[in-house]
Amino acid sequence: MTQDEVVNRCPIALHKDTELEGALNLQSLQNISQQFQLTITPIFSNTISIVHPKESIFIFTFWENDPGQFHCVRFAGQNSSNIYVMNPQNNLNIEEHNLITFSKWVQLGIKINR
């Protein structure tokens, strides 16, 4: 399923035909989870892992710990010193961030099961 198909099924929640089209936020999660029959679970641990191919992890955060930059990124992996996230504001590129610095940013992780 493409992002366009997802946006078309949830046009209001995903801001169809606006500058923010496709932007995921906490308010839209309930609508999206109902449309796609997803299970959404908050993550309350600093250790993040994906154990099944139908799982995704999204992290809502104040980017660079700035409350003016509420942001959602997709978890792409981590090792002992870095976390890797797919950042939609960076052309969907994978970014590397120091794990200690990233963990200090205010954040909420959610696991989505399809």
Secondary structure as UniProt FT lines:
FT   HELIX           3..9
FT   TURN            11..17
FT   TURN            19..22
FT   HELIX           26..28
FT   HELIX           29..36
FT   STRAND          39..43
FT   TURN            53..54
FT   STRAND          55..62
FT   HELIX           63..65
FT   TURN            67..68
FT   STRAND          70..78
FT   STRAND          82..87
FT   HELIX           88..90
FT   TURN            91..92
FT   STRAND          93..98
FT   HELIX           99..104
FT   STRAND          107..113
//
